[in-house]
Amino acid sequence: MKAMLVVVFWLIIVSLWAVLLAIALGGPRDLPPMASINAPFERVDYSGLPVISHFVARDGTSLAYRAYTPTGSEAVGSVVLVHGSSGGSSNMHVLAKGFAAAGYAAYALDIRGHGESGIKGQIAYVGQLEDDLVDFTQAVPLAQPATLVGFSSGGGFVLRFAGSARQNIFSNYLLLSPFISQSAPNQRPEDNQWVSVGVPRLMAITLLDAIGVHTFNHLAVLQFARDPKAKGELTLQYSFSLAKNFRPKNDYETNIRAVEEPLRVVAGLADEIFATDKLPLLFEQAGKEVPVTLLSGVGHIPLTLDPTAVQAAISAVQSMNSPTHK
């Protein structure tokens, strides 16, 4: 019995050291800037970019957003836009301008941990992003019907919210080339040039988090292929908590089935990040009938910039808001 206790003791010591080494040395690696993600934004006309507005979240933090005034005397509805990974509200400028021109009150958020909202790459706890979104809707009255729109990782977060107990805060939801899961059918099997995952650190923190140890949840587990010189504008790394929150639930099929409000998806078939042609099958396998619009020749970032893609997003929202929509 004594010998067994000694063995167990040393197994615990070795396991603890393995976890600590994984946390200390197993973080994400640097990536060279990915041109297809970075370059399209260099050609954007940012004239008319609204100044940053702020609202105060429940923890007292001032969070940022940009408001776009709709064309016309009265808004036909509102859209709240959630940017993709590493980005910020200005990335949604072209899309927001398109919705405003179509008569919608448009709001582009700096999700906490991005832009001018909180500490870059950090949140306090998993679930804080949902709390922030609820706080925004309470601080800024939204013209009805109100749509929550998310792009890429922001689309994954929008799906997370759309399947939550608070989903009826919005009338409907639109996902633009959403990240679903590393194990989802639309995830490309080849090496990802956009994001580096610190797998050893991620696994070690996940293990500790599961047993209630959150000491290391602030450490970076993701790093993006952005130009480091742009770190003042962009978020280059995500902590464990932010990475876990800014995406769908781990059981994404259950997350999808929990959505009761209208939901649509728009994506480009030339998307270099995700295999978007697999999106219809993905939702079908989850047991949810979701209309998916796939646009020929449209890449990942151009989905938020190309006039045809912007119009497709507007049309999807108009369709969900139509009195004849079932």
SVG drawing of the C-alpha trace seen along z (x, -y; Angstrom):
<svg xmlns="http://www.w3.org/2000/svg" viewBox="-47 -62 56 64">
<polyline fill="none" stroke="black" stroke-width="0.4" points="0.0,0.0 2.8,-2.4 4.6,-1.7 1.3,-2.4 0.9,-5.7 4.5,-6.7 3.8,-5.8 0.5,-7.9 2.4,-10.8 5.1,-10.8 2.5,-10.4 0.7,-13.5 4.0,-15.5 5.0,-14.5 1.5,-15.3 1.6,-18.7 5.0,-19.5 3.8,-18.4 0.8,-20.7 3.0,-23.6 5.5,-23.0 2.7,-22.9 1.4,-26.2 4.8,-27.9 6.2,-26.7 3.2,-25.6 1.8,-28.9 0.9,-30.0 3.7,-30.7 4.2,-33.8 2.8,-33.8 3.7,-35.9 0.9,-38.4 -1.7,-36.8 -2.1,-39.0 -5.6,-37.9 -6.8,-39.0 -4.8,-42.2 -4.6,-43.7 -8.4,-44.1 -8.8,-46.6 -6.0,-48.8 -8.3,-49.6 -11.3,-50.6 -12.6,-54.1 -13.1,-55.1 -14.6,-58.5 -17.7,-58.9 -16.5,-56.5 -18.5,-57.5 -16.7,-58.5 -16.6,-56.0 -19.5,-56.1 -19.5,-54.3 -21.9,-52.5 -21.1,-51.3 -21.2,-47.5 -22.4,-46.0 -18.9,-45.8 -18.4,-49.5 -16.2,-49.2 -16.7,-51.6 -17.2,-49.6 -17.1,-51.1 -19.3,-51.0 -20.0,-53.1 -23.5,-54.2 -24.7,-54.7 -27.8,-56.8 -30.3,-55.2 -31.3,-56.8 -34.9,-58.0 -37.1,-59.6 -37.6,-56.4 -35.5,-53.3 -37.0,-50.1 -35.2,-48.1 -31.7,-47.9 -28.6,-45.7 -25.9,-45.1 -22.7,-44.0 -20.0,-41.8 -16.6,-41.8 -14.3,-38.8 -11.3,-37.6 -8.6,-40.2 -10.6,-43.0 -12.8,-45.9 -15.8,-48.0 -14.1,-49.8 -13.8,-46.5 -17.6,-46.5 -17.7,-50.0 -18.6,-49.1 -21.3,-46.6 -22.7,-49.1 -22.9,-51.8 -24.7,-49.4 -27.3,-48.7 -27.7,-52.4 -28.3,-53.2 -31.0,-50.5 -32.8,-52.3 -31.5,-50.4 -30.0,-51.9 -26.6,-50.1 -24.2,-49.6 -20.7,-48.2 -19.3,-47.0 -15.8,-46.8 -16.3,-43.5 -14.6,-43.5 -11.0,-42.6 -10.9,-44.4 -10.5,-48.0 -11.4,-50.5 -13.3,-48.0 -11.3,-46.8 -7.9,-45.2 -6.9,-43.8 -7.2,-40.0 -8.7,-39.7 -12.1,-39.2 -12.8,-38.5 -14.8,-35.3 -16.5,-33.1 -20.0,-34.5 -18.9,-38.1 -19.4,-38.8 -23.0,-37.8 -23.5,-40.0 -21.9,-42.9 -24.3,-42.4 -27.3,-42.4 -26.0,-45.6 -25.6,-47.2 -29.2,-46.5 -30.3,-48.0 -28.2,-51.1 -29.0,-51.8 -32.6,-51.5 -32.8,-49.4 -35.4,-50.0 -37.4,-46.9 -37.0,-44.4 -33.5,-44.0 -31.0,-41.7 -27.7,-40.5 -25.1,-40.0 -21.7,-38.3 -18.8,-37.7 -16.3,-34.8 -15.5,-34.3 -18.1,-37.0 -20.5,-34.8 -19.6,-31.9 -20.3,-34.1 -23.6,-35.3 -24.6,-31.6 -23.6,-31.1 -26.0,-33.9 -28.7,-32.8 -28.8,-29.4 -28.8,-30.9 -31.7,-31.5 -31.5,-35.2 -31.9,-34.8 -35.3,-36.5 -33.6,-39.9 -33.1,-40.0 -35.7,-39.3 -33.4,-37.2 -29.8,-36.4 -27.4,-36.5 -24.1,-34.6 -21.5,-35.7 -19.0,-32.9 -19.1,-31.8 -16.4,-29.9 -18.3,-26.9 -15.7,-24.5 -12.3,-23.1 -14.1,-19.8 -16.9,-21.1 -17.3,-20.1 -16.6,-23.7 -13.1,-23.7 -10.4,-23.2 -8.1,-20.2 -4.9,-21.9 -2.6,-24.0 -4.3,-27.2 -2.3,-30.2 -4.6,-32.7 -4.4,-31.5 -1.8,-29.7 -3.1,-27.6 -1.0,-26.9 -2.3,-23.4 -0.3,-22.2 -1.2,-25.4 -4.8,-25.2 -5.2,-21.6 -3.5,-22.2 -5.6,-25.3 -8.8,-23.4 -8.0,-20.7 -7.5,-23.1 -10.5,-25.1 -12.7,-22.0 -11.8,-21.4 -12.4,-25.0 -8.8,-26.4 -8.9,-29.6 -5.5,-30.9 -4.1,-30.7 -7.2,-31.7 -5.7,-35.1 -2.8,-33.6 -2.7,-33.7 -3.7,-30.5 -4.3,-32.0 -2.2,-34.3 -3.3,-35.8 -1.5,-36.4 -1.6,-40.2 1.2,-42.7 2.6,-43.3 3.0,-47.0 -0.8,-47.2 -1.1,-46.1 -2.5,-49.5 -5.6,-48.9 -5.8,-45.1 -5.9,-42.3 -3.0,-40.0 -3.6,-37.4 -6.6,-35.9 -6.5,-34.7 -8.1,-31.3 -11.2,-33.0 -11.7,-35.2 -11.0,-32.3 -13.5,-30.1 -16.2,-32.8 -15.9,-34.3 -17.2,-31.2 -20.1,-28.8 -20.6,-26.3 -18.3,-23.3 -21.3,-21.1 -22.1,-23.2 -24.9,-20.9 -26.8,-21.3 -26.1,-25.1 -27.6,-25.1 -30.7,-23.1 -31.3,-25.5 -31.9,-28.4 -35.6,-29.3 -35.5,-32.7 -35.0,-33.0 -31.4,-32.4 -29.7,-32.7 -26.2,-32.3 -24.3,-34.1 -20.8,-33.1 -18.4,-33.2 -17.4,-30.1 -13.9,-31.6 -13.4,-31.7 -9.8,-30.8 -10.4,-30.3 -13.4,-28.0 -14.9,-25.3 -18.1,-27.2 -19.6,-24.7 -20.0,-22.4 -22.2,-24.9 -25.6,-23.5 -24.6,-20.0 -23.3,-21.3 -26.7,-22.7 -28.6,-19.7 -26.5,-17.3 -27.4,-19.4 -31.1,-18.9 -31.8,-22.5 -33.2,-23.9 -31.2,-27.1 -31.2,-29.0 -27.6,-29.3 -26.6,-31.7 -23.3,-31.0 -21.7,-33.7 -19.5,-32.7 -16.0,-34.3 -16.3,-36.0 -13.5,-35.5 -13.4,-35.7 -12.8,-39.4 -14.5,-40.5 -17.7,-39.1 -17.9,-42.3 -16.6,-44.6 -17.8,-43.4 -21.0,-45.3 -22.7,-42.0 -21.9,-40.4 -23.1,-43.5 -26.4,-43.4 -26.8,-39.7 -26.5,-40.3 -29.0,-43.1 -31.4,-40.9 -31.1,-38.1 -32.1,-40.5 -34.9,-42.0 -36.2,-38.4 -36.2,-37.6 -38.0,-40.8 -40.6,-40.3 -44.2,-39.9 -44.4,-36.8 -41.4,-35.2 -42.2,-32.0"/>
</svg>
